[in-house]
Amino acid sequence: MVEQQGGAGLTETARGDARPDGADLGEGRLLLAHPLRAAVLGELHARPFFPVETPRRFLHVAFLTSPAEAQAERAMVTELCTSRGAPGPLPGAKHHRVSFGGATLRWEAHAEFSTYTWDLPAVEATPGQLPFHPPAATLASPLTQLPQPGPLLVAVDLHLVTDSMEDMQLEGVFDRASLARSDVNDGAAEIATDFKPDPAGFVRILLRDRGLGTEAAGALVQRLLEIETYRTLALLGLPEAQKLSPTISKIEARLAQATGEMTHSMGLAANNRLLDELVALAAELEAGAAASLFRFGASRAYQEIVRLRLITIRETVVPGFPTWQQFLERRMAPAMRTCQTVEERQSNISAKLARSADLLRTRVDVELEQQNRDLLTSMNERTRLQLRLQRTVEGLSVAAISYYVASLVHLLAEGIHTSGWDERFGLHINPGAVTAVAVPVAVIAVWWVVRRIRNAHGEHD
């Protein structure tokens, strides 16, 4: 028997009356469907329950996978099926179910992990015989034929047996201190586990059937396997939180110290140093937060799945034992609160770092503006001094040029007078008088020229 199902759904049901690719109105008319309609409709049937006959044995493993490993895994699953003469999973399929002899393999691909479940035949336990016989180590040989796409995270040995109403001496199988038992499905079955790995590394789950029926038994088996898988995945956030806690504590302490230094820090250099340190702390914090963002979010999602599955199986108390929900809440709740606390601390410290950095940045900006204002004032003063010096030089230049002009006039008048040219024309030139008259004329003329030049350059008195 081979069963295949992809997340994209089917183009036609067994009755032929549903078409995810559109809606048939008859007479050849077909409504055009949304590109994602088939995927959305098919998602509801992506991982259906399968009927299970009692007794059965299930060996279930889950591997963490990266996107590259998940792609390689699909090819390995296809190769395994082909080597057994069975078709492999369809392109894009999220799970595949195939029978090899008397056993059935179910493969499922998830966002960050994949699961393999071997559904094996079992015999009813004889009176006085403990469950999980033979042990998982002797039944796990088929698992060696499976591709291991990534590190193993979950390994479950689930034994479905008929409840004979006899004491099965569970203390010989489970650790009494950690044993959780409860009646489920309104008393139609009993479940028991200690959530501890056996010598072969499998967590044992005992399911005692009191009249479940094949459909209900299949649904309950899948939910129990999901509870163990998702509760393990949810706890992956705890090591991440424990790893980040020392770094967060260090950042908190340094932030408190830096905030104290801000109250009495003076000068641009000191404030810049504090600002650089706060920016470095913020970068370190954000690096850790970015790395843990997916892990903490996934842990919350997995915890919610576990909670919903526990509600679905409808547990009732077995006197003297905690239910699965009670056990997991007592053991998982502190771990989940630790993850939540670390995430909240990251958020709070990030906000405090941002506020402290903004305060320091404002102080630095104010000090820079003060420096710029002082610099501009100094530049204005230097410009004013330069202007005064320039005007002084211009005044001296007017005097010097006027002196040279008057000297030239004096030399000219003296030369004419000495040579007798003035007498030839009936004139008598006195060089001293000519020079005296030329001095104010030269000064006025030079000053007027300098003023014209200054006005031409846009300079005004």
Buried (B, 14 or more C-beta within 10 A) or exposed (E): EEEEBBBBBBEEEEEEEBBBBBEBEEEEEEEEBEEEBBBEBBBEEBBEBBEBEBBBBBBBBBBBBEEEBBEBBBEBBBEBBEEEEBEBBEEEBBBBBBBBEEBBBBBBBBEBBBBBBBBBEBEEBEEEEEBBBEBBEEBBEBBEEBBBBBEEBBBBBBBBBBBEEEEBEBEEBBEEEEBBBBBBBEEBBBBBBBBEBBEBEBBBBBBBBBEBBEEBBBBBBBBBBBBBBBBBBBBBBBEBBEEBBEBBEEBBEBBEEBBEBBEEBEEBEBBBBBBEBBBEBBEBBEEBBEEBEEBBEBBBEBBEBBBEBBEBBEBEEBEEBBBBBBBBBEBBEEBBEBBBEBBEBBEEBBEBBEEBBEBBBEBBEEBEEEEEEEEEEEEEEEEEEEEEEEEEEBEEEBEEBBBEBBBEBBEBBBEBBEEEEBEEEEEEBEBEEBBEEBBEEBBEBBBEEBBEEBEEEEEEE
